[in-house]
């Protein structure tokens, strides 16, 4: 029986996914040990990453391959702005800056924007995670900080999607419909692993900031 590309991709990158989830910053966050502003540090880094990712999505909307993975209903910039306003107040833009690791991630997102497989790799890494483990994170953050819909954890709320499981199944089906030879499959898998590494480095840098504080 032939293994689908979505399954091959998941299996090949599962270890990288677990490494990202076990990063110390997330452990501290989920255990309720961080202040609201320390949580805001992660939201701020997400903001810069998603401005880049969603910006590339808009550029590729009409691309015959990458355009199949452009979903305006997923765009996170407005949700992150609401979250940052809730955490830091209306002058939040003066309170945040991209970390070195985030700048590296953003640069890579732009660097691979002209390669459909590269765009898909970063889109898959972020959004499938947001729609899966991200939902558990949202529920825990609501318990810890008392956030409700409207700001604080809107980043993790996807009301524009009628069904998260149905959307994820459709997304995986689109991955399986890609016409990829073995070399291109391995290239995309390699980029997903790099994307996990870069996102993990963002969290590691956040942990250093929290520890220093």
C-alpha positions in Angstrom: 0.0 0.0 0.0 1.4 3.4 -1.0 1.8 5.9 1.8 0.3 9.3 1.0 2.5 12.4 1.0 0.7 14.0 3.9 1.3 10.8 6.0 4.9 10.6 4.8 5.4 14.3 5.7 3.9 13.8 9.2 5.9 10.7 10.0 9.2 12.2 8.7 8.8 15.4 10.8 7.1 14.1 14.0 10.3 14.2 16.0 10.8 17.8 15.0 7.3 18.6 16.0 7.7 17.1 19.4 11.0 18.9 20.0 9.2 22.2 19.3 6.4 21.4 21.7 8.8 20.4 24.5 10.7 23.7 24.4 11.1 25.2 27.9 9.2 28.4 27.3 6.0 26.5 26.4 6.4 24.3 29.4 6.6 27.4 31.7 3.7 29.0 29.9 1.4 26.0 30.1 2.2 25.6 33.8 1.1 29.1 34.5 4.5 30.4 35.5 4.7 33.4 33.2 3.2 36.9 33.6 0.8 38.2 31.0 3.6 40.3 29.5 5.9 37.4 29.3 3.2 35.5 27.3 2.9 38.7 25.2 6.5 38.2 24.1 5.5 35.1 22.2 2.4 36.8 20.8 4.7 39.6 19.5 7.0 37.2 17.8 4.0 35.4 16.2 2.9 38.8 14.9 6.1 39.4 12.9 6.1 35.8 11.6 2.5 35.9 10.4 2.8 39.4 8.9 5.5 37.8 6.7 3.6 34.5 6.1 0.3 36.1 5.3 2.0 38.7 3.1 3.5 36.0 1.0 0.2 34.2 0.9 -1.4 37.3 -0.6 1.3 37.5 -3.2 0.8 33.8 -4.2 -3.0 33.8 -4.2 -3.1 33.3 -8.0 -0.2 30.8 -8.3 -1.4 27.5 -9.8 0.3 25.4 -7.1 0.9 27.6 -4.1 -2.5 29.3 -4.5 -4.1 26.0 -3.5 -2.7 26.6 0.0 -3.8 30.3 0.3 -6.8 30.6 2.7 -7.7 34.2 3.6 -9.9 32.9 6.4 -6.6 31.8 8.1 -4.9 35.1 8.1 -3.8 35.9 11.6 -2.6 39.6 11.5 -5.9 41.1 12.7 -6.3 38.5 15.5 -2.8 39.1 16.7 -3.3 42.9 16.8 -6.4 42.3 19.0 -4.3 40.1 21.3 -1.5 42.5 21.5 -3.9 45.4 22.3 -5.4 43.3 25.1 -2.0 42.5 26.6 -0.1 45.7 26.1 -2.8 48.4 25.4 -3.3 50.6 22.4 0.4 51.5 22.2 1.5 47.9 21.7 3.5 48.7 18.6 6.0 50.6 20.7 6.4 47.7 23.1 7.4 44.9 20.6 10.3 44.1 18.3 11.3 41.0 16.4 14.0 38.9 18.1 17.1 37.7 16.2 15.5 34.2 15.8 12.3 35.7 14.5 14.2 37.8 12.0 15.9 34.7 10.8 12.5 32.9 10.4 11.0 35.9 8.6 13.9 36.0 6.2 13.6 32.4 5.4 9.8 32.7 4.7 10.6 35.5 2.2 13.6 33.6 0.8 11.5 30.6 -0.3 8.5 32.6 -1.4 9.3 31.9 -5.1 9.3 28.1 -4.5 5.8 26.7 -4.0 7.1 23.8 -2.0 8.9 26.1 0.4 5.8 28.3 0.9 3.7 25.2 1.5 6.3 23.8 4.0 6.1 27.0 6.2 2.4 27.3 5.9 1.9 23.7 6.8 4.2 23.9 9.8 2.5 26.9 11.3 -1.2 26.5 10.5 -1.6 22.8 11.0 0.0 23.3 14.4 -2.3 26.2 15.2 -5.3 24.1 14.3 -4.2 21.1 16.3 -2.0 21.5 19.4 -2.7 25.2 19.3 -6.3 24.6 20.3 -5.1 22.9 23.6 -2.8 25.9 24.2 -5.7 28.3 23.7 -7.8 26.5 26.3 -5.0 26.5 28.8 -4.3 30.2 28.3 -7.9 31.0 28.8 -7.8 29.2 32.2 -4.5 30.9 33.2 -5.2 34.5 32.1 -9.0 34.6 32.0 -9.1 35.6 28.3 -12.3 35.5 26.4 -13.0 35.9 22.7 -12.1 39.4 21.5 -8.5 39.6 22.6 -5.7 37.7 24.3 -6.0 34.3 22.5 -7.8 35.3 19.3 -4.8 34.1 17.4 -5.9 30.5 18.2 -9.6 31.1 17.3 -10.7 30.2 13.8 -14.4 31.0 13.7 -14.2 31.4 9.9 -13.7 27.7 9.6 -16.9 25.7 10.0 -15.1 22.6 11.1 -11.4 22.3 12.1 -11.2 18.6 11.5 -12.9 18.9 8.1 -10.5 21.7 7.1 -7.4 19.7 8.2 -8.6 16.7 6.2 -9.1 18.9 3.1 -5.6 20.4 3.7 -4.0 17.0 3.8 -5.9 16.0 0.7 -4.5 19.0 -1.1 -1.0 17.9 0.0 -1.7 14.4 -1.5 -2.8 15.9 -4.8 0.5 17.7 -5.3 2.4 16.2 -8.3 5.8 15.6 -6.6 8.6 13.4 -7.5 10.7 11.8 -4.8 13.3 14.6 -4.9 10.7 17.3 -4.4 9.0 15.4 -1.6 12.3 15.1 0.2 13.0 18.8 -0.4 9.7 19.8 1.1 10.2 17.5 4.1 13.6 19.1 4.6 12.1 22.6 4.6 9.4 21.5 7.1 12.1 20.3 9.4 13.9 23.6 9.0 10.7 25.5 9.7 10.3 23.5 12.9 13.9 24.2 13.9 13.5 28.0 13.2 10.3 28.2 15.2 11.9 26.2 18.0 14.8 28.7 18.1 12.2 31.5 18.5 10.9 29.8 21.6 14.4 29.1 22.9 15.2 32.8 22.6 12.0 33.7 24.5 13.1 31.3 27.3 16.4 33.2 27.6 14.5 36.5 27.8 12.2 35.2 30.5 15.1 33.6 32.5 17.0 36.9 32.3 14.0 38.8 33.6 
